């Protein structure tokens, strides 16, 4: 006997998420646009799916991105807990660090970045330049060893407490881990409403994997929506990403007392577009970056969105996304990263020879 899945209305889901503390930061709703020229570049309309992009690169706040939606819930949690300082750990070109620095400035908080060494530490440009402009307090970790990062975090928390501050360690706070998932439950409702206005429905949603994709997938299940989420890994195996998504989604479902839980059968994770590793460009990603820019004037970054778009393009070309399908690409932002990869991008365009 088939199992009946209990669903909720969009209004009921919005009401449930609305019980959480939230501060309004993002410029919402973000635009939802069709991509007819990219569709044409991938094949005749008779064989290619209809393509849309959700412009979550346009959420405002210091070049925007999907994490601005996350921060509406995370900052509310920071303020509710009486914290005056946030701490994040990440690499130089981190969108996460950049937006936490921005929101700290906006709300009169202090933001520390424990900066993990990477090949993009010098010159100071892209996200790291913005961090400096906005007043981040940057602690240089001596290595990328997780144990070393943990020591830095422990020492900083202890020092802040000793100085009378109330720190909020983003990597450790349990609600912080699912703030983005809760935010993207609302983003899913927003997307479905915009598609209704256009008289369209979506069959596939493609996005770089993370807490946002967990929210989109959970929303799809709880709303009984017809779309399937394709989470494209930009670093990490399918098994790891899948486990993370289910963890985020089901923690959020428990917190909000939703009537469903996500299972592996509810999501599709692609780990074949990562390339060498996180933060290293791929030929397919650079081609996706160029093609999307030259057909739609839509700029992607080489670390996240270009790799995710390369997955979408590959699936269209292989016929996995077919005529009659409607595919929505969620642009998660990250544009400042692009400027740190100028050499790799220009080499792919035939503009300059790369010197090692």
N, C-alpha and C positions, 0 to 999 in steps of 0.2 A: 504494500500500500504506500502511495506517495505521501511524503511528509508535507503538511501544510505549513508554510512560513507565515508567521504573523507579521503584518506590515503596519506602517503608520502613514498618515497623511503628511504632506510637506509642512503644513501649519503646525501639526503636532510635534514634528521633529524640531522645527524652529523654536517652538515654545520650550521644549525640553532642553535644548542647548542654551536657550535664553535664561535658564536658571543659574548659569555659571556667571561669576563676575567677569565683566568685559569693559574695556575702555575703547572708544572708537578712535582709530588711527588711520585705517586704510581708506583710500578713495574708492568707494564701492557704489554701484556694481562696476566691475571692470568690463571693458568692451568684449563682445564676442563677434568675431569677424570671419567671413568666408575667405577661402584661399583658392580662387578659381585658376589663377595662373600657375600656382604650384601643382594643382591637380592636372592641368593641361601638360605640364612638363613631365609628368610621370606616366602619361599615356592618354589615349582618347577617353572622353567622358563615358563612352559606352563600356569601358572596362575598368575605370578607376572610381574609387569611392568619392563621395562629396567630402570636402575637407574644411574644417573650421579650426580657428585658434581662439583660445580663451586668454586674453591679454593680462595675465596676472603679473606681467612685468610692469604694469601701469598702476600699481597699488599706491603710488606716492611714497613719501618718506625716503629720502636719500637713495634715489634710483630704484626704489620699489622691489618687488619680488614676492613670491608666495609667502615668505616668512613674515611679511607685514601682517597678514591675516593671523598667523600664529601669535604674534606679539600682542594682539588685542586681548587675548586671554592670558598670556604669560605675564604681561605687565600688570594686569589686574590682580593676578596672584601675588606678584612681587609687592604691590602696594598693600594688599590685604594682609600680608605677613609682616608688614612694617619694615621691610628691607630698605636700605638706602644705597646698596651697592650690589651690582651684578657681576658675576664672574663667568667668562666663557673660555673654552680652550679650543684652539683651532689654528689652521695654517694662515699664512700671510694673505692669501687671496680668498678668504672665507666670506661669503655673503652673510652667513650667520653672525659672524663677529661684527661686520660692518653695520648691520641693522640693529644689533643690540647696542652698539655705540651710539647710533642715531637716536634710538628711543630713550636711551639714558639721558642724552642731552635734552630731549624734548620734555622729559618729566623730572629733570633736576636730580637725576641719580648719577652715580659714578659707575663706569664700566671698566673692568679689568679684562685684558686679553692675555691669557697664557699662550704665547705664540709658539707653535710647534715648528721646528725647522723644516724648510722645504726648498726646492730649487727655485722658487719664485720669491725669495726674500729680498733680492736685489735686482734691479733698482727699486726704490720705493715708488710704486705706482698702483693703479687699479684700486682694489678694495683697501689695501694697506695704506695708501695715500689718504683715502677718505677717513680711515680710522684715526690717523694723525690729525687731520684737519678738525675732526669732531671731538678731539680731546681724549681718546682712549688712553688708558694707562696700560702700557704694554710690558709684559714680563717675558724675556727671551728664555725659553727652555733650552737647556744645553743639548738635548737629544730628543728624538721622537719615541723613545722608549716609554711605554705606558706607565711604568713604575716611576720614571722621572717626572712625568706630567702629574701623576698622583701626588708625589712629594711636594711639587710646586703648589698644587691646589690646597693640600693640607696646610702647608706653611702660610699661605696667603689668608686662608680662612681664620687660622689661629691669630695671625697678626691683626686682622681687621676686628675680630672680637676683642682682642686686648686693647685696641684703640677706641672701643666703644661703638663700633659700627655693627650694623646688622646685614651680613652678606647673604646673597641668594646665589647659590652655586648652580647655575643652569644645568650642567651635566648630571647633577645628583638629585635634583628635586623631582619627585615622582610625578607631580602634575605637569611640570614643564615638559616631560617626555611625550605627553599626549595632547598638549595644547594645540598643536598643529592639526592633529586628527579631528579634534572637536571643531576647529575653525573650518575645516574642509567638509564637514557635514553641511554647514551653511553654504559653502561655496557650491556644493552639488545642487542644493535647492536653487541657488542663484542661476546656475547654468541651465537647469531644466526650465526655469521660468523664461529665460531668454530664448531658448529653443522653441518654447510654446508660441512666443510672439512671432517667430519666424516661420511657424508652421512646420518645424523640423523635429526629428527625434534623433538620438545618437545611439549607435550600436557599439562603438569602441571609443574609449578615452585613453590617450597615450600621454605619459608624463614621466619625468625622471623620478625614480623611486624614493620613498621616504614616508614621513608621517602624513603628508598631504595625500598621497595615493591611498594610504590606509583609510583616511576619512572619506574619500570619494567612493571606495569600494564598499565600505560599511554603509554609507548613505544609499548606494544603489540597492543593497540588499534590504535595508529596512524600509525603503520606499517602494520596493517591488519594481524598480526601474529596469529597463531592458538592456542597459549598456554593460559592457565588460571593461574593467580597468586593466590596462597593460602598463605595468610598472617596469621601466627600463633602468636596469642597474647601471650606475656610472662607476661602481667600484664595489665588489662583493659578489659572492656566488648567489645563484638562484635560491638555494636552500637557506642561506643566511638572510637574504632580503625578504623572502617569504615568511620566515619565522618572525622577523622584526615587524613586518606589516600586521601579521595576525596578533602579535603582542600589543601593538599600539591600538589596533581596532578594538580588540576585545577588552582591553583596559578601559577605553573610552565608553564602550557599550555598557560595561558594568557600572562605571561612574554615573552614567546618564540613565541607567535602568532601561535600556533599550530591549526590545523583545527578541532580538536576533544576536547571533554571534557569527563571526566570519570564519570560514574554513579555507583550506588550501584550494578547494574546488571553486572558490568564488573569485580567485584572482589569477592573473597570468603575469609571471615575472620573467623578464628576458635578461640574461646575463651574457649574451653573445655580442654585445656592442661596447663592452668595457674597454677592450684593447689590452694594452700591456698592464695598466693599473689605473687607479683613480688619479686624476690630475694630469695624465699624459694624453695628448690628443691622438685621435685616430684619423686615418685617411677618409673613412666613411663619414665621420663627424665633420671634418673640414669640408667635404663635398656638400653635406647637408647645410652647413653654415652658408656656403657660397650660393647654393641653389635657392635657398629660402630668401636670402637677401636680394638676389637678382630677379626673382619672380614676384615677390610680395613686399619688398622693402622692409622685411622683418629681420631684425638682427638677433642672432642667437649667440650664446657664449660657448666656447669650445669644451668646457668641462662638463656641463650639465645638459643644457637644452640642445646643443648640437648632437650630442650622443643620443639623446632621446629621440630627436627628429630623424637621425640616421636609422633608428629602429622602425619608425613609422614608414619612411621611404622604402626601406628594404622589404617590409611586409606588403606594401602596395605593389612593388615590382615583382614579388614572388607570387602575387595573387592571393595572399592570406587575407588581405582586406580587398573586398570585391566591389564591383559596380552594384549599386543598391545599398551598400553600407554607407553610413555617415560616421566619419572619424573626427574626433575632437582632440586637438593637441593643446595641452595646458602649458603655456609659456610661463615658467616659474621665475623668470628674471635672471639675475646674475650678470648683467651687462658689464659692470666694471672689470670683471675678470678678463674680458676680451682684450683689454689694453695690455695685459701682462703676457699675452701670447702673440704679440705682433709678429715676431720673427717666424714662428711656425705657420701662422696664417699667411703671411706674405710668401713664404716658400711654397705653400700649397697653391697660391695664385700665380706662381711663376715670376714674382716680382723681384725677389732677391735670392741670392744663394746663402744658405745658412752656414755660419762658421762655428764649429764646435770649440 
